[in-house]
Amino acid sequence: MSQLIARILLTILLFPSATLVLFILFILLEDVRPLDDEEAIIVSTLLTCAYMIAYWLLLWRRAVAWTERRRWLTFVSVVSASVAGALIGFGIAAIIRYNGGVVGGVLGSLAGTVCWMIATILIWRESPAERSARLSRANADALVCPTCGYNLTGLREARCPECGTAFTLNELLAAQPARAADVEVERA
Protein backbone atom coordinates (compact mmCIF):
# COMPACT_ATOMS: atom_id res chain seq x y z
CA MET A 1 0.00 0.00 0.00
CA SER A 2 1.39 3.40 -0.92
CA GLN A 3 1.87 6.14 1.67
CA LEU A 4 -0.77 8.28 -0.01
CA ILE A 5 -3.38 5.51 0.14
CA ALA A 6 -2.52 4.88 3.79
CA ARG A 7 -2.90 8.60 4.57
CA ILE A 8 -6.25 8.75 2.81
CA LEU A 9 -7.52 5.72 4.73
CA LEU A 10 -6.30 7.21 8.01
CA THR A 11 -7.99 10.49 7.11
CA ILE A 12 -11.26 8.63 6.64
CA LEU A 13 -10.84 7.22 10.14
CA LEU A 14 -10.30 10.66 11.72
CA PHE A 15 -13.95 11.43 12.51
CA PRO A 16 -14.92 7.96 13.79
CA SER A 17 -11.83 7.94 16.02
CA ALA A 18 -12.59 11.49 17.21
CA THR A 19 -16.11 10.41 18.16
CA LEU A 20 -14.65 7.53 20.14
CA VAL A 21 -12.17 9.88 21.85
CA LEU A 22 -14.99 12.28 22.72
CA PHE A 23 -17.06 9.56 24.39
CA ILE A 24 -14.09 8.08 26.26
CA LEU A 25 -12.99 11.50 27.51
CA PHE A 26 -16.51 12.37 28.60
CA ILE A 27 -16.85 9.12 30.55
CA LEU A 28 -13.40 9.52 32.12
CA LEU A 29 -14.02 13.13 33.09
CA GLU A 30 -17.35 12.21 34.66
CA ASP A 31 -15.86 9.32 36.64
CA VAL A 32 -12.40 10.59 37.59
CA ARG A 33 -13.06 14.24 38.29
CA PRO A 34 -16.25 15.37 39.88
CA LEU A 35 -17.29 17.68 37.03
CA ASP A 36 -20.88 18.43 36.26
CA ASP A 37 -22.20 17.31 32.89
CA GLU A 38 -21.76 20.68 31.19
CA GLU A 39 -18.12 21.04 32.25
CA ALA A 40 -17.34 17.45 31.23
CA ILE A 41 -18.92 18.03 27.81
CA ILE A 42 -16.97 21.24 27.22
CA VAL A 43 -13.60 19.87 28.39
CA SER A 44 -14.00 16.61 26.46
CA THR A 45 -14.98 18.56 23.32
CA LEU A 46 -11.96 20.85 23.55
CA LEU A 47 -9.63 17.88 24.13
CA THR A 48 -11.24 16.10 21.15
CA CYS A 49 -10.64 19.16 18.97
CA ALA A 50 -6.98 19.14 20.08
CA TYR A 51 -6.82 15.42 19.21
CA MET A 52 -8.26 16.09 15.73
CA ILE A 53 -5.78 18.89 15.05
CA ALA A 54 -2.80 16.83 16.25
CA TYR A 55 -3.97 13.80 14.23
CA TRP A 56 -4.35 15.94 11.09
CA LEU A 57 -0.96 17.62 11.47
CA LEU A 58 0.89 14.37 12.21
CA LEU A 59 -0.82 12.65 9.30
CA TRP A 60 -0.15 15.27 6.62
CA ARG A 61 2.89 17.29 7.77
CA ARG A 62 5.41 15.27 5.75
CA ALA A 63 3.29 15.40 2.60
CA VAL A 64 3.24 19.21 2.56
CA ALA A 65 5.96 21.31 0.93
CA TRP A 66 6.32 23.82 3.78
CA THR A 67 7.01 27.20 2.28
CA GLU A 68 7.01 30.41 4.29
CA ARG A 69 3.73 31.37 2.63
CA ARG A 70 2.09 28.06 3.61
CA ARG A 71 3.25 28.45 7.22
CA TRP A 72 1.83 31.96 7.36
CA LEU A 73 -1.47 30.97 5.74
CA THR A 74 -1.78 28.00 8.10
CA PHE A 75 -1.38 30.35 11.07
CA VAL A 76 -3.94 32.75 9.59
CA SER A 77 -6.30 29.82 9.03
CA VAL A 78 -6.10 28.93 12.74
CA VAL A 79 -7.22 32.43 13.68
CA SER A 80 -9.89 32.56 10.96
CA ALA A 81 -11.28 29.12 11.85
CA SER A 82 -11.38 30.06 15.54
CA VAL A 83 -13.39 33.18 14.72
CA ALA A 84 -15.67 31.18 12.41
CA GLY A 85 -16.17 28.54 15.11
CA ALA A 86 -16.98 31.19 17.70
CA LEU A 87 -19.51 32.84 15.38
CA ILE A 88 -21.10 29.49 14.57
CA GLY A 89 -21.22 28.62 18.28
CA PHE A 90 -22.80 31.94 19.26
CA GLY A 91 -25.29 31.62 16.40
CA ILE A 92 -26.28 28.11 17.45
CA ALA A 93 -26.50 29.15 21.12
CA ALA A 94 -28.77 32.05 20.18
CA ILE A 95 -31.03 29.84 18.09
CA ILE A 96 -31.20 26.78 20.32
CA ARG A 97 -30.98 28.37 23.81
CA TYR A 98 -30.41 25.01 25.46
CA ASN A 99 -28.21 24.35 28.50
CA GLY A 100 -26.77 27.83 28.79
CA GLY A 101 -24.96 27.76 25.44
CA VAL A 102 -23.16 24.44 25.95
CA VAL A 103 -24.53 23.04 22.70
CA GLY A 104 -23.41 26.16 20.83
CA GLY A 105 -19.95 25.95 22.41
CA VAL A 106 -19.55 22.29 21.53
CA LEU A 107 -20.80 22.63 17.97
CA GLY A 108 -18.85 25.87 17.46
CA SER A 109 -15.63 24.22 18.63
CA LEU A 110 -16.12 21.25 16.35
CA ALA A 111 -17.16 23.47 13.43
CA GLY A 112 -14.08 25.66 13.92
CA THR A 113 -11.84 22.60 13.85
CA VAL A 114 -13.48 21.32 10.65
CA CYS A 115 -13.21 24.81 9.08
CA TRP A 116 -9.49 24.77 9.86
CA MET A 117 -9.09 21.36 8.24
CA ILE A 118 -10.89 22.54 5.11
CA ALA A 119 -8.66 25.62 4.99
CA THR A 120 -5.52 23.49 5.31
CA ILE A 121 -6.65 21.29 2.43
CA LEU A 122 -6.79 24.38 0.24
CA ILE A 123 -3.55 25.87 1.62
CA TRP A 124 -1.45 22.71 1.65
CA ARG A 125 -2.44 21.33 -1.76
CA GLU A 126 0.31 20.95 -4.29
CA SER A 127 0.59 23.76 -6.84
CA PRO A 128 0.92 22.89 -10.54
CA ALA A 129 4.56 24.02 -10.47
CA GLU A 130 5.30 21.80 -7.44
CA ARG A 131 3.57 18.85 -9.08
CA SER A 132 5.49 19.38 -12.29
CA ALA A 133 8.78 19.59 -10.39
CA ARG A 134 7.93 16.44 -8.39
CA LEU A 135 7.09 14.54 -11.55
CA SER A 136 10.26 15.79 -13.19
CA ARG A 137 12.33 14.54 -10.24
CA ALA A 138 10.57 11.18 -10.37
CA ASN A 139 10.85 10.82 -14.12
CA ALA A 140 13.04 13.31 -15.96
CA ASP A 141 11.53 12.33 -19.32
CA ALA A 142 7.93 12.95 -18.24
CA LEU A 143 5.91 15.54 -20.13
CA VAL A 144 3.59 17.49 -17.87
CA CYS A 145 0.80 19.92 -18.64
CA PRO A 146 2.03 23.47 -18.03
CA THR A 147 -1.46 24.48 -16.91
CA CYS A 148 -2.36 21.81 -14.35
CA GLY A 149 0.75 19.60 -14.04
CA TYR A 150 -0.94 16.40 -15.31
CA ASN A 151 1.50 13.79 -16.62
CA LEU A 152 1.05 13.72 -20.41
CA THR A 153 3.67 11.03 -21.08
CA GLY A 154 2.41 8.45 -23.55
CA LEU A 155 -0.55 10.42 -24.86
CA ARG A 156 -0.97 10.61 -28.62
CA GLU A 157 -2.27 14.15 -28.84
CA ALA A 158 -1.08 17.44 -27.40
CA ARG A 159 -4.23 18.06 -25.34
CA CYS A 160 -4.38 17.59 -21.60
CA PRO A 161 -7.14 15.14 -20.61
CA GLU A 162 -7.23 16.68 -17.12
CA CYS A 163 -7.81 20.38 -17.91
CA GLY A 164 -8.48 20.28 -21.67
CA THR A 165 -5.76 22.73 -22.67
CA ALA A 166 -4.37 22.14 -26.17
CA PHE A 167 -0.72 22.74 -27.08
CA THR A 168 1.55 22.41 -30.06
CA LEU A 169 4.42 20.04 -29.44
CA ASN A 170 6.89 22.95 -29.45
CA GLU A 171 4.85 24.83 -26.81
CA LEU A 172 4.59 21.70 -24.70
CA LEU A 173 8.31 20.95 -24.85
CA ALA A 174 9.28 24.57 -24.15
CA ALA A 175 7.05 24.67 -21.06
CA GLN A 176 8.67 21.66 -19.35
CA PRO A 177 10.54 22.69 -16.17
CA ALA A 178 13.52 20.39 -16.74
CA ARG A 179 13.83 21.44 -20.38
CA ALA A 180 13.42 25.15 -19.55
CA ALA A 181 16.39 24.88 -17.19
CA ASP A 182 18.39 23.12 -19.95
CA VAL A 183 17.51 25.84 -22.44
CA GLU A 184 18.68 28.57 -20.04
CA VAL A 185 21.96 26.73 -19.43
CA GLU A 186 22.51 26.42 -23.18
CA ARG A 187 21.90 30.17 -23.68
CA ALA A 188 24.48 31.16 -21.06
MIDOSE-1310 file (N, C-alpha, C; in nm, 2 decimals, decimal comma, always signed):
residues 188
msql	+0,09/-0,12/+0,00/+0,00/+0,00/+0,00/+0,09/+0,12/+0,00; +0,06/+0,22/-0,08/+0,14/+0,34/-0,09/+0,11/+0,43/+0,03; +0,20/+0,52/+0,05/+0,19/+0,61/+0,17/+0,06/+0,70/+0,15; +0,04/+0,74/+0,02/-0,08/+0,83/+0,00/-0,21/+0,75/+0,03
iari	-0,22/+0,63/-0,01/-0,34/+0,55/+0,01/-0,35/+0,53/+0,16; -0,24/+0,50/+0,23/-0,25/+0,49/+0,38/-0,30/+0,62/+0,45; -0,25/+0,73/+0,40/-0,29/+0,86/+0,46/-0,44/+0,89/+0,43; -0,48/+0,85/+0,31/-0,62/+0,87/+0,28/-0,71/+0,79/+0,37
llti	-0,68/+0,66/+0,39/-0,75/+0,57/+0,47/-0,75/+0,62/+0,62; -0,64/+0,67/+0,66/-0,63/+0,72/+0,80/-0,71/+0,85/+0,81; -0,72/+0,93/+0,71/-0,80/+1,05/+0,71/-0,95/+1,01/+0,72; -0,99/+0,91/+0,65/-1,13/+0,86/+0,66/-1,16/+0,82/+0,81
llfp	-1,06/+0,77/+0,88/-1,08/+0,72/+1,01/-1,08/+0,83/+1,12; -1,04/+0,96/+1,08/-1,03/+1,07/+1,17/-1,16/+1,09/+1,25; -1,27/+1,11/+1,18/-1,39/+1,14/+1,25/-1,45/+1,03/+1,34; -1,45/+0,90/+1,29/-1,49/+0,80/+1,38/-1,40/+0,79/+1,50
satl	-1,27/+0,80/+1,49/-1,18/+0,79/+1,60/-1,20/+0,91/+1,69; -1,23/+1,03/+1,64/-1,26/+1,15/+1,72/-1,39/+1,13/+1,80; -1,49/+1,07/+1,74/-1,61/+1,04/+1,82/-1,58/+0,95/+1,93; -1,50/+0,85/+1,91/-1,47/+0,75/+2,01/-1,39/+0,82/+2,13
vlfi	-1,29/+0,91/+2,09/-1,22/+0,99/+2,18/-1,31/+1,08/+2,27; -1,40/+1,14/+2,20/-1,50/+1,23/+2,27/-1,58/+1,15/+2,38; -1,63/+1,04/+2,34/-1,71/+0,96/+2,44/-1,62/+0,91/+2,55; -1,50/+0,86/+2,52/-1,41/+0,81/+2,63/-1,37/+0,92/+2,72
lfil	-1,34/+1,04/+2,67/-1,30/+1,15/+2,75/-1,42/+1,19/+2,84; -1,53/+1,20/+2,78/-1,65/+1,24/+2,86/-1,67/+1,14/+2,98; -1,66/+1,01/+2,95/-1,68/+0,91/+3,05/-1,58/+0,92/+3,16; -1,45/+0,94/+3,12/-1,34/+0,95/+3,21/-1,35/+1,08/+3,30
ledv	-1,39/+1,19/+3,23/-1,40/+1,31/+3,31/-1,52/+1,31/+3,41; -1,62/+1,24/+3,37/-1,74/+1,22/+3,47/-1,70/+1,13/+3,58; -1,62/+1,03/+3,56/-1,59/+0,93/+3,66/-1,47/+0,98/+3,75; -1,36/+1,03/+3,69/-1,24/+1,06/+3,76/-1,25/+1,19/+3,83
rpld	-1,29/+1,29/+3,77/-1,31/+1,42/+3,83/-1,45/+1,45/+3,85; -1,48/+1,51/+3,96/-1,62/+1,54/+3,99/-1,67/+1,67/+3,92; -1,68/+1,66/+3,78/-1,73/+1,77/+3,70/-1,88/+1,75/+3,68; -1,95/+1,86/+3,67/-2,09/+1,84/+3,63/-2,09/+1,81/+3,48
deea	-2,21/+1,78/+3,43/-2,22/+1,73/+3,29/-2,17/+1,84/+3,19; -2,21/+1,96/+3,21/-2,18/+2,07/+3,12/-2,03/+2,09/+3,11; -1,96/+2,09/+3,22/-1,81/+2,10/+3,23/-1,74/+1,99/+3,16; -1,79/+1,86/+3,18/-1,73/+1,74/+3,12/-1,75/+1,75/+2,97
iivs	-1,87/+1,79/+2,93/-1,89/+1,80/+2,78/-1,80/+1,90/+2,72; -1,78/+2,02/+2,78/-1,70/+2,12/+2,72/-1,55/+2,08/+2,72; -1,50/+2,03/+2,83/-1,36/+1,99/+2,84/-1,33/+1,87/+2,74; -1,42/+1,77/+2,74/-1,40/+1,66/+2,65/-1,41/+1,71/+2,50
tllt	-1,49/+1,80/+2,47/-1,50/+1,86/+2,33/-1,37/+1,93/+2,30; -1,32/+2,01/+2,38/-1,20/+2,09/+2,36/-1,08/+1,99/+2,34; -1,07/+1,89/+2,43/-0,96/+1,79/+2,41/-0,98/+1,71/+2,28; -1,10/+1,68/+2,24/-1,12/+1,61/+2,12/-1,08/+1,70/+2,00
caym	-1,11/+1,83/+2,00/-1,06/+1,92/+1,90/-0,91/+1,92/+1,89; -0,84/+1,92/+2,01/-0,70/+1,91/+2,01/-0,65/+1,78/+1,95; -0,72/+1,67/+1,98/-0,68/+1,54/+1,92/-0,69/+1,55/+1,77; -0,80/+1,60/+1,72/-0,83/+1,61/+1,57/-0,72/+1,69/+1,50
iayw	-0,68/+1,80/+1,56/-0,58/+1,89/+1,51/-0,44/+1,82/+1,51; -0,41/+1,76/+1,62/-0,28/+1,68/+1,63/-0,28/+1,57/+1,53; -0,38/+1,49/+1,52/-0,40/+1,38/+1,42/-0,37/+1,43/+1,28; -0,44/+1,54/+1,24/-0,43/+1,59/+1,11/-0,29/+1,64/+1,08
lllw	-0,23/+1,71/+1,17/-0,10/+1,76/+1,15/+0,00/+1,65/+1,14; +0,00/+1,55/+1,23/+0,09/+1,44/+1,22/+0,07/+1,35/+1,09; -0,05/+1,34/+1,05/-0,08/+1,26/+0,93/-0,03/+1,33/+0,80; -0,04/+1,46/+0,79/-0,02/+1,53/+0,66/+0,11/+1,61/+0,66
rrav	+0,18/+1,63/+0,77/+0,29/+1,73/+0,78/+0,40/+1,69/+0,68; +0,43/+1,57/+0,66/+0,54/+1,53/+0,57/+0,50/+1,53/+0,43; +0,37/+1,54/+0,40/+0,33/+1,54/+0,26/+0,32/+1,68/+0,21; +0,34/+1,78/+0,29/+0,32/+1,92/+0,26/+0,46/+1,98/+0,23
awte	+0,47/+2,05/+0,12/+0,60/+2,13/+0,09/+0,58/+2,26/+0,17; +0,65/+2,27/+0,29/+0,63/+2,38/+0,38/+0,71/+2,50/+0,33; +0,64/+2,59/+0,27/+0,70/+2,72/+0,23/+0,67/+2,82/+0,34; +0,73/+2,94/+0,33/+0,70/+3,04/+0,43/+0,56/+3,09/+0,41
rrrw	+0,51/+3,10/+0,29/+0,37/+3,14/+0,26/+0,27/+3,04/+0,32; +0,30/+2,91/+0,31/+0,21/+2,81/+0,36/+0,21/+2,81/+0,51; +0,32/+2,83/+0,57/+0,33/+2,84/+0,72/+0,24/+2,96/+0,77; +0,26/+3,08/+0,70/+0,18/+3,20/+0,74/+0,03/+3,18/+0,72
ltfv	-0,01/+3,12/+0,60/-0,15/+3,10/+0,57/-0,21/+3,00/+0,67; -0,13/+2,90/+0,71/-0,18/+2,80/+0,81/-0,21/+2,87/+0,94; -0,12/+2,96/+0,98/-0,14/+3,03/+1,11/-0,26/+3,12/+1,09; -0,28/+3,19/+0,98/-0,39/+3,28/+0,96/-0,52/+3,19/+0,96
svvs	-0,51/+3,07/+0,91/-0,63/+2,98/+0,90/-0,67/+2,94/+1,04; -0,58/+2,93/+1,14/-0,61/+2,89/+1,27/-0,69/+3,00/+1,33; -0,65/+3,13/+1,31/-0,72/+3,24/+1,37/-0,86/+3,26/+1,30; -0,86/+3,24/+1,17/-0,99/+3,26/+1,10/-1,09/+3,15/+1,14
asva	-1,04/+3,02/+1,15/-1,13/+2,91/+1,19/-1,18/+2,93/+1,33; -1,09/+2,98/+1,42/-1,14/+3,01/+1,55/-1,25/+3,11/+1,56; -1,23/+3,22/+1,48/-1,34/+3,32/+1,47/-1,47/+3,26/+1,41; -1,45/+3,18/+1,30/-1,57/+3,12/+1,24/-1,64/+3,02/+1,34
gali	-1,56/+2,94/+1,41/-1,62/+2,85/+1,51/-1,69/+2,93/+1,62; -1,63/+3,04/+1,67/-1,70/+3,12/+1,77/-1,83/+3,18/+1,72; -1,83/+3,23/+1,60/-1,95/+3,28/+1,54/-2,06/+3,18/+1,52; -2,02/+3,06/+1,47/-2,11/+2,95/+1,46/-2,17/+2,91/+1,59
gfgi	-2,08/+2,90/+1,69/-2,12/+2,86/+1,83/-2,22/+2,96/+1,89; -2,19/+3,09/+1,87/-2,28/+3,19/+1,93/-2,41/+3,19/+1,85; -2,41/+3,17/+1,72/-2,53/+3,16/+1,64/-2,62/+3,04/+1,68; -2,55/+2,93/+1,70/-2,63/+2,81/+1,74/-2,68/+2,83/+1,89
aaii	-2,60/+2,89/+1,98/-2,65/+2,91/+2,11/-2,77/+3,01/+2,11; -2,77/+3,11/+2,02/-2,88/+3,21/+2,02/-3,00/+3,14/+1,96; -2,99/+3,05/+1,87/-3,10/+2,98/+1,81/-3,16/+2,88/+1,90; -3,07/+2,79/+1,96/-3,12/+2,68/+2,03/-3,16/+2,71/+2,18
ryng	-3,08/+2,80/+2,24/-3,10/+2,84/+2,38/-3,12/+2,72/+2,47; -3,03/+2,62/+2,46/-3,04/+2,50/+2,55/-2,92/+2,49/+2,63; -2,93/+2,46/+2,76/-2,82/+2,44/+2,85/-2,72/+2,55/+2,86; -2,77/+2,67/+2,86/-2,68/+2,78/+2,88/-2,57/+2,80/+2,77
gvvg	-2,59/+2,76/+2,65/-2,50/+2,78/+2,54/-2,40/+2,66/+2,53; -2,41/+2,56/+2,60/-2,32/+2,44/+2,60/-2,32/+2,38/+2,46; -2,44/+2,36/+2,40/-2,45/+2,30/+2,27/-2,39/+2,39/+2,17; -2,41/+2,52/+2,18/-2,34/+2,62/+2,08/-2,19/+2,61/+2,10
gvlg	-2,14/+2,60/+2,22/-1,99/+2,60/+2,24/-1,94/+2,47/+2,18; -2,00/+2,36/+2,20/-1,96/+2,23/+2,15/-1,96/+2,23/+2,00; -2,07/+2,27/+1,94/-2,08/+2,26/+1,80/-1,99/+2,37/+1,73; -1,98/+2,48/+1,80/-1,89/+2,59/+1,75/-1,74/+2,54/+1,75
slag	-1,70/+2,47/+1,85/-1,56/+2,42/+1,86/-1,54/+2,32/+1,75; -1,63/+2,23/+1,74/-1,61/+2,13/+1,64/-1,62/+2,19/+1,49; -1,71/+2,28/+1,47/-1,72/+2,35/+1,34/-1,59/+2,43/+1,31; -1,53/+2,49/+1,41/-1,41/+2,57/+1,39/-1,29/+2,47/+1,35
tvcw	-1,29/+2,36/+1,42/-1,18/+2,26/+1,38/-1,20/+2,21/+1,24; -1,32/+2,18/+1,20/-1,35/+2,13/+1,07/-1,32/+2,24/+0,96; -1,35/+2,37/+1,00/-1,32/+2,48/+0,91/-1,17/+2,49/+0,89; -1,09/+2,47/+1,00/-0,95/+2,48/+0,99/-0,90/+2,37/+0,89
miat	-0,95/+2,25/+0,91/-0,91/+2,14/+0,82/-0,94/+2,16/+0,68; -1,05/+2,22/+0,65/-1,09/+2,25/+0,51/-0,99/+2,36/+0,46; -0,96/+2,46/+0,54/-0,87/+2,56/+0,50/-0,73/+2,50/+0,47; -0,68/+2,41/+0,55/-0,55/+2,35/+0,53/-0,55/+2,27/+0,40
iliw	-0,66/+2,20/+0,37/-0,67/+2,13/+0,24/-0,64/+2,22/+0,13; -0,70/+2,34/+0,13/-0,68/+2,44/+0,02/-0,54/+2,50/+0,03; -0,49/+2,52/+0,15/-0,36/+2,59/+0,16/-0,24/+2,49/+0,13; -0,25/+2,37/+0,18/-0,15/+2,27/+0,16/-0,14/+2,20/+0,03
resp	-0,24/+2,21/-0,05/-0,24/+2,13/-0,18/-0,13/+2,17/-0,26; -0,08/+2,08/-0,34/+0,03/+2,10/-0,43/+0,00/+2,19/-0,55; +0,08/+2,29/-0,57/+0,06/+2,38/-0,68/+0,10/+2,30/-0,81; +0,05/+2,35/-0,93/+0,09/+2,29/-1,05/+0,24/+2,29/-1,07
aers	+0,31/+2,40/-1,03/+0,46/+2,40/-1,05/+0,52/+2,30/-0,96; +0,47/+2,28/-0,83/+0,53/+2,18/-0,74/+0,51/+2,04/-0,80; +0,39/+2,02/-0,85/+0,36/+1,88/-0,91/+0,45/+1,86/-1,03; +0,46/+1,95/-1,11/+0,55/+1,94/-1,23/+0,69/+1,91/-1,19
arls	+0,74/+1,98/-1,09/+0,88/+1,96/-1,04/+0,89/+1,82/-0,98; +0,79/+1,78/-0,90/+0,79/+1,64/-0,84/+0,79/+1,54/-0,94; +0,71/+1,55/-1,05/+0,71/+1,45/-1,15/+0,84/+1,45/-1,23; +0,90/+1,57/-1,25/+1,03/+1,58/-1,32/+1,14/+1,51/-1,24
rana	+1,13/+1,52/-1,11/+1,23/+1,45/-1,02/+1,21/+1,30/-1,03; +1,09/+1,26/-1,03/+1,06/+1,12/-1,04/+1,09/+1,06/-1,17; +1,06/+1,13/-1,28/+1,09/+1,08/-1,41/+1,13/+1,20/-1,50; +1,25/+1,21/-1,52/+1,30/+1,33/-1,60/+1,25/+1,34/-1,74
dalv	+1,20/+1,23/-1,80/+1,15/+1,23/-1,93/+1,00/+1,26/-1,94; +0,94/+1,28/-1,83/+0,79/+1,29/-1,82/+0,76/+1,43/-1,88; +0,65/+1,43/-1,96/+0,59/+1,55/-2,01/+0,47/+1,59/-1,92; +0,47/+1,71/-1,87/+0,36/+1,75/-1,79/+0,29/+1,87/-1,85
cptc	+0,16/+1,88/-1,82/+0,08/+1,99/-1,86/+0,13/+2,12/-1,79; +0,16/+2,22/-1,87/+0,20/+2,35/-1,80/+0,09/+2,42/-1,73; -0,03/+2,38/-1,76/-0,15/+2,45/-1,69/-0,18/+2,38/-1,56; -0,19/+2,25/-1,56/-0,24/+2,18/-1,44/-0,13/+2,08/-1,38
gynl	-0,03/+2,05/-1,45/+0,07/+1,96/-1,40/+0,05/+1,81/-1,43; -0,06/+1,78/-1,50/-0,09/+1,64/-1,53/+0,01/+1,58/-1,62; +0,05/+1,45/-1,59/+0,15/+1,38/-1,66/+0,09/+1,34/-1,80; +0,15/+1,40/-1,90/+0,10/+1,37/-2,04/+0,19/+1,27/-2,11
tglr	+0,28/+1,20/-2,05/+0,37/+1,10/-2,11/+0,28/+0,99/-2,17; +0,31/+0,96/-2,29/+0,24/+0,85/-2,35/+0,11/+0,88/-2,43; +0,07/+1,00/-2,41/-0,05/+1,04/-2,49/-0,02/+1,07/-2,63; -0,12/+1,05/-2,72/-0,10/+1,06/-2,86/-0,13/+1,20/-2,92
earc	-0,19/+1,28/-2,84/-0,23/+1,41/-2,88/-0,18/+1,52/-2,78; -0,16/+1,64/-2,83/-0,11/+1,74/-2,74/-0,22/+1,82/-2,67; -0,31/+1,75/-2,61/-0,42/+1,81/-2,53/-0,43/+1,74/-2,40; -0,44/+1,82/-2,30/-0,44/+1,76/-2,16/-0,58/+1,70/-2,13
pecg	-0,58/+1,57/-2,09/-0,71/+1,51/-2,06/-0,77/+1,56/-1,93; -0,68/+1,62/-1,84/-0,72/+1,67/-1,71/-0,79/+1,80/-1,72; -0,73/+1,90/-1,79/-0,78/+2,04/-1,79/-0,83/+2,08/-1,93; -0,80/+2,00/-2,03/-0,85/+2,03/-2,17/-0,77/+2,13/-2,25
taft	-0,66/+2,18/-2,19/-0,58/+2,27/-2,27/-0,50/+2,20/-2,38; -0,50/+2,27/-2,50/-0,44/+2,21/-2,62/-0,31/+2,29/-2,64; -0,20/+2,22/-2,68/-0,07/+2,27/-2,71/-0,02/+2,22/-2,84; +0,07/+2,30/-2,90/+0,16/+2,24/-3,01/+0,27/+2,17/-2,94
lnel	+0,33/+2,08/-3,01/+0,44/+2,00/-2,94/+0,56/+2,10/-2,90; +0,58/+2,20/-2,98/+0,69/+2,30/-2,95/+0,65/+2,37/-2,82; +0,53/+2,41/-2,80/+0,49/+2,48/-2,68/+0,50/+2,39/-2,56; +0,45/+2,27/-2,58/+0,46/+2,17/-2,47/+0,60/+2,14/-2,43
laaq	+0,69/+2,12/-2,52/+0,83/+2,09/-2,49/+0,90/+2,22/-2,42; +0,87/+2,34/-2,47/+0,93/+2,46/-2,41/+0,88/+2,48/-2,27; +0,76/+2,44/-2,24/+0,71/+2,47/-2,11/+0,75/+2,37/-2,00; +0,83/+2,27/-2,03/+0,87/+2,17/-1,94/+0,97/+2,22/-1,84
para	+0,96/+2,21/-1,71/+1,05/+2,27/-1,62/+1,20/+2,22/-1,64; +1,22/+2,09/-1,66/+1,35/+2,04/-1,67/+1,41/+2,09/-1,80; +1,33/+2,10/-1,91/+1,38/+2,14/-2,04/+1,41/+2,30/-2,04; +1,32/+2,37/-1,96/+1,34/+2,51/-1,95/+1,47/+2,55/-1,89
adve	+1,51/+2,47/-1,78/+1,64/+2,49/-1,72/+1,75/+2,45/-1,82; +1,74/+2,35/-1,90/+1,84/+2,31/-1,99/+1,86/+2,42/-2,10; +1,75/+2,48/-2,14/+1,75/+2,58/-2,24/+1,83/+2,71/-2,19; +1,80/+2,74/-2,06/+1,87/+2,86/-2,00/+2,02/+2,83/-1,99
vera	+2,05/+2,71/-1,96/+2,20/+2,67/-1,94/+2,26/+2,68/-2,08; +2,19/+2,64/-2,18/+2,25/+2,64/-2,32/+2,27/+2,78/-2,37; +2,18/+2,88/-2,33/+2,19/+3,02/-2,37/+2,30/+3,09/-2,30; +2,34/+3,05/-2,18/+2,45/+3,12/-2,11/+2,59/+3,09/-2,16
